[in-house]
Amino acid sequence: MYEISLYPDPSSVKKEDFQIEVGVVQNINRSKVEKPSRSAFREGVERRNRLKDACFDYREQVPGSARLGRKLGRCFQGVSFREGLVNPWFRNCRDKSCPFCRAAKQRETRKEVQAVIKDRVNAGAMLSFVTFTQRGFEGESPAKARARLMKSWAKMMRQPYIRRNIKGFYRSLEVVKNGASFHYHLHALVEIDGVSHTKFKRHVSHYWSAAGGGFISAKRKDKELRSSLKKLNGMAWELSSYLTKGNTTLTMKDWVEVAVAGRGKRDYGFGGIWAKIRKVFRLAQRKKKKEIPAIEEPPSPMNEETGEVAWLPDGIYRAKTLFRLADRGDWSSAWAIKLVKWAFRWSQHPDFGSKLERIRLTLRGFGGDS
């Protein structure tokens, strides 16, 4: 079996590979290729790097940002070349504020939300999409605004009427900035039991206001979701998005403050019968994962158009370096990016080692040493 790392440990590398400082690393025949298109993989890496840099830029103004920056700095993806042989590696920080790592978590959460909604729609449940808002105060920190909103939510959910008439729910947190105030609010898809939607809306508005909340919006959704799978999936997408959702009202400093304020806290949650259904779904998914799918073929290290073989000078190449080189026309770097993405998906597969060895044998046959 092969580890997704190669000595020296990439985490110990403080700077990019020294060859990058003296110019573009070219292929053997100096060929050029078109710039690769942007992808979710690349955008995640670049956004993570921007957030990491901002954490250190604002470490004096935002307490705790440097610690988050250090954690994001340990998140990396790339390849290493030693004597012409390649090895992909990655180490994910798994922090929810990391734009790269949270994508995988969002996909898992989205599947769970979709499964639970489908179950309840098929069961004929009455569903309401409710938005809980709360007034923001100028100059209030994201941490205080967030805590105030969640305190109101907890207070409302303790009310006997709410506990009796909400059979289950899924709620997610979102934040925007209005002027100088952070506006946190909750989106929740709730299952109503034993009361009409009109009466529920009136009572939940009363209890939310009594708990310190502000305006609410409640729309019945079960008929709409039952009639359209596309709308059902759209609702799951809306509920499982990250709390900032790419908001353009936030400056880079705001993003850092929001990320630090949310560390160690949940941005979403299942409740009531929905939490039990989610648990059953997760157990089924675990059993499904035991079924080993056929592994996808890795990208070929040979360029079919030019006949060249992937090669870079010995060293460790982080993803951002590979992107830079690929943008300048280096085919080997563009291939290495594909290899990292392939390894990221299939590294746990039992056939991963043999597939990687085939790549290494190919490279060995073109000048690499064993």
N, C-alpha and C positions, 0 to 999 in steps of 0.2 A: 504494500500500500504506500501511496505517496502523500506526504504532507503538503499542505498548501502554503509552504514557506520554504525558504532556502537560506542557509547561513551566508552572510550575516543577517541577523534579524532586521527586517525593514523598519521596525519601530525605532531602531537605534540610529537610523540614517537621518541626520539633521538637515541635509541639503539634497537637492536633486543630483543625479549622476553627473560627474564632472564633464563628461563629453558634451552635455547640453550647453555648457558655457562657451564652447569654442565653435559652435555652429550646428547646423542640422545634420543629424545622422542619416546618411543616404543608403539606399539599397546598393548592392554590388554593381548593378548596371546603370545606376543613377536615374532610374525610371521615376515618373511622377504619376500620381493617381488623383482622381477628383476628391475634393474634401468630403469627409463622411457627414451624413446628415445627423442632426441632433436627435437624441433619443432620451427616453426616461432615465436610462442608466447614466448618461453623461450629465443631464440636467441635475440629477440627484447628487452626483459627485461635486459638480460646480457650486451648487447651492449650499452644500455642506461646507465646502471650503470657504465660501463667503461668510457664512455664519460663524465658522470657527475663527476667522480673522477678526470679525466684528466683536466677538467675545473678548479678545485681547485688547482691541482698540478701546473698548468701553469698560475695561476692568476697574477703573477708578470710579466711574459713575454708577456702575451696576454691581453691587456686591454679589459674589458667587459666580459671576460670568467667567472668570479665569478658570475656575474648576470645570465648568461646562466646556470651555474651549479646549482644555487639556484632554477631556474625554473624547471630544470630536476629533482631536488630533491623532488619537489612537485608532481611528477608523480609516482604513486604507485598502486599496485594491490596486493590483499591478502585476508585473511579471519580472522575473530575473533571468538574465542570460549569463551562463558560465561556460566558457569554451564552446560557444555556439549552440548550447543546449538550453532550452527554455523551461521555466517552471512558473505556472500561475500561482498567485497567492492573494489572500484577502483576510482581513480581520475586521469584523463588524462591531461597532460600539453598542448597537442595539438601543441607543437612547431614543426616546420617542420624539425628541426635538430635532434629531438628525434627519435632514431631508432625504438622505440615501436609505437609511435603515428603516425608517417608518413606512416606506412604501410596501415592504413585505408584510408588515404588521397590518397595514390598512387592507391589503388584499384578503388576509385571513379574517379580519373583522367583517369585511363586506360580505364574504361568503356566509358567515354566521348570521348576519342581519337578514340577508336574503332568505336563508333557510327558515328562520323564525317567522318572518313576515308571511312567507308562502304557507307555512303551517297554519297560522292564525286566519289568513284569508280563506283557505280551504275549509277551515272549521266554521266559517260564517261569523267570525267575531266582528264587533263594531270597533273601528279604529279611528282615532282622531290625531291629527298632526298639530301639536301645540308648540307655540313659541313663547317662552317665558323671558320677559325683559326686565331690566332694572335700571334705574337712573344712574348715570355716571357722574362723577364729581371732578371738576377741574383740578389737576395736579395730583389726583389719587393714583397710587402706584398700581400696576397690574396685579400684584400679589394681594393687595387689600381689596381691589374691586372683585377679583375672583373669589376670595374668601367670603366676601359679603353675599355674593350671589349664591354660592353653594350652601351657606348657612340658611338663607331663606328657603332654598329647595328642601333641605333636610327638615326644617320646621314645618313646611307645608305637608310633606309626606308623612309626618307623624299624626296628622289629623285623622280621626276615625272615619270620617266621610270619604276622604281620599283613599285610605287603605281599603275601605269596603267596596268602592266603586271602580277602582283601577285594578284590573285583574293582572295586568302585566305591562311592561313598558321597556323602551330603549331610549336613552337620552344621550345627547352629545353637546359639547360645549363649543361656543364660537365667540370670537372677539373681533371688534372693529374699533377704530378710533374716530371719535367725533370731536374735532377741535383739539382741545388739550386733555380730553377725558377718554379713558378706555371703557368701551361699552361691551361688557360680557353679557351673553344671553344663552339660553338653553333651547335646543330643539328636541322635542320628544314625540315619539309615536307611541300612543297609549291605547290599551285595550279597555274599553268601557263595558261595565257589566251591571245590569240591574237598574239602569236609568237612561232616559233619552239623551241624545247628544246636546240638545238645547239646554236642558236642565243641568247637565254636566258642565257645560261651558260657563253657565252663570255661577255655579257653585265654586268651580275651580278658580275662577277669576276672583271671587271673594276671598278664598283661602290664600291665594297667592299674594293678594294685596295686604292681607292681615299679617303675612309672614315677612313683609318688608319689600315685596316685589312691586312691579309696575304694571305696564300694559301686557296683555296676553292676546294671542291670536290662535284660534282653534278652528280647524276645518276637518269635517268628516272625510275620511279617505278610503274606507274599506271597499265601497262600490267601485271607485275609480281604479284601485289597485287590483281588484278582482277581474276587471274587464280588460286590463292591459299589462302584459308581462314587462313591456318596455317601461311603463310608469312605475311598476313595482321595483324594477332594478334601479331606476332613477332615484327613487326614494331611498333605497339602500345606499346608493352612492352619496347622496346628500347627507345622510346621517353618519356615514363612516369617514367623511373627509376630515382632514386635520383642522384644528380649531382656528387657524388663520386663513385657510383656504386660498392662499396666494393673494391675500388682501393687499391692495395697492395703497391703502391709507396709512400703512405703517412704515415708518422709517427703519433703517437698519438697527438703530438703537432700540426702537420699539420692539423689533423682533427678538432682540437679545433679552430685553426685560420680560417679554411674554414667555420666552423659553425658560428663563431662570425661575419665573414665578410658578411654572407648572411642573417643575422637577419633583418627582416623588408623589405626584397627584394624578388621579384618573381624569381623563377628558371625556370618558363615555362610561356607560354602565347599563346592564340589564337588570330588571327587577320583576318580582312576582313570578308568575308561571313562565314568563319569557326566559328567565334565568335557568329554569329547569329544562326547558326545551333546548336551549343553547348547550347545556351540559350533555344532553343526549346526542346532539349533532356532533359535538366535539369527540365524543367517544366513537361515533361511527367513522369520523374522519381519521382517527388514529388507526382503526382497523384497516381502513382503506389504504393508508400509507404503507402498511406492511406488504401490500401487493406491489411488487417491484415492476415498474414500467420499463419499456425498452429505452435504452439510453440514446440520446441524439448524437449523431456523428459530430466530432469536433471540427472546427474550420481547418481546412488543409493548409499546411505551411508552404505549399507550392502555388505560385500564381499561375493559373491556367492560361492567362493571356500572354504573359511575358516569359514564363518558365523559371522565374527567379525563386529563390528559397528564402524564407523569412530569416532575417539575421539582424542583430543589433550588437554593438560593442558590449563586452562584459560589464555588467552592472545591474542595479536595481532601478526599475522604472515605475514610478507611481502613475496612476491613471491620468492625472492632469498632465504629466509629461508626455504620455502616449497620445493624448488628445492634441497637444500642441504640435507634436511631430507629424501626426496624421494630417492635420490641417495644412501642413507645409508640403504634403505630397508623399510622405514616407509610407510605402505599402506595408512594410514589416510592422510598423507601429499600429496601422489600421487592423492588421491581422491579429496582433497581440491583444487589442481591445476586444475583439471577438472571442479570443481564447479565454480571457478573464471572465467574460459574460457566460461563456459555456461552463467554465469551472465553477462559477458562482451557483449555477443551477444544478450541476450534476456531481459535485464533489463527494456527496454521500452515497452515490450509487456504487454497488459492488464492482461494476465493470469500469469505473473511472480510471483506476490505475493502469489497466491494460490499454485503454484508449490513449492515455497520456504517453505510455511507453511507445506506442506506435508512432506518435509524433516525434518523440526523441530519437527513435531508430531512423526515421526519415531524415532528420537533421544530421544525425551521426554519419549517415551515408554521404552527406554533402560537405564534409569537412569538420564536423563536431567530433570531439574525442569522448570516449566513454568515461 
